[in-house]
Structures are given as C-alpha cells and as structure tokens.
Amino acid sequence: MARPTKTAPPMGVIPGNFGERPDPPEDLNERQAAIWRETVASEPTDFFATAVTRALLNDYCRHREAAEILSRTLDDFLPEWIKSEDGGKTYAMLLRARQSEARAAMTTATKLRLTNQSRQTPKAAATAARNVAKGSRPWES
C-alpha cells in the first residue's frame, strides 16, 4: 500500500489564517474612512480585533479629519482678516479648535499604541537613542 505524500504549498504561498483587516464603519465619511484604511494597513491584521480598539480608531479618524479641516481653513485665512477684531477672534478660535482636535487625535493614537512613544519603555527608548548616537553618520565621514 502506497503511503500518502505531503505536498508542499506552491512557491510564494504561506499556509495559515492571517485574519482580515477591519473595514471602516459605514458612519465614517470618505476622508475618515481613508484615514481608517491607512491606519489599519500599517498595523498587524489582528491589531484592531476588539470592539474597544475599533471604537477608539473611529474616534481617532474623526479627530484627524477635523484637525485637517481646521488646518486647511487656517491656511486659507488671509493675514488682513486678522487685523479686524472679528477676524482676530475667529483666527484665535480656529487655532484653539485645531489644537484641541490635534491633541485629541494624539491622545487617542497613544491609547491605541500607534505612536512610537507608547510602544517603548523609557529605558528602551534611551538605549535606542544612545545606540543611534554612537554610530557614524555617512555625511560625517
């Protein structure tokens, strides 16, 4: 009786279940959904596996888009508008709103452990910084 032989998977194919990246929720607009996809694509497939991490990611996408909108509005703000009392107040209000949205996005990103700071202990970060400082830089030779 012939023994069954194992066949190797085709070249370039890795067997296993790697999961799927979560699609953006339907309540996100086009830009927020794009931020969702960019963020999810940069992490392992199971990184956003829980409802809590997905809810935080939803908030992160909204804060990022709001900060982008406020930045574009500030970029379009003409300097002569600031000279008027109402223009100055509006400009200051937009700056505060952008700062608030940017801070909320950064805080949410940290809670999601998307930032380098949230992924390393202070000791590991110090060691990495020391090691980089010791090496010679190509432009210095």
Secondary structure, DSSP 8 states (H G I E B T S, - for coil): ----------TT---S---------TTS-HHHHHHHHHHHHTS-TTTT-SHHHHHHHHHHHHHHHHHHHHHHHHHH--HHHHTSHHHHHHHHHHHHHHHHHHHHHHHHHHHTT-SHHHHS-HHHHHHHHHHHHHS--GGG-
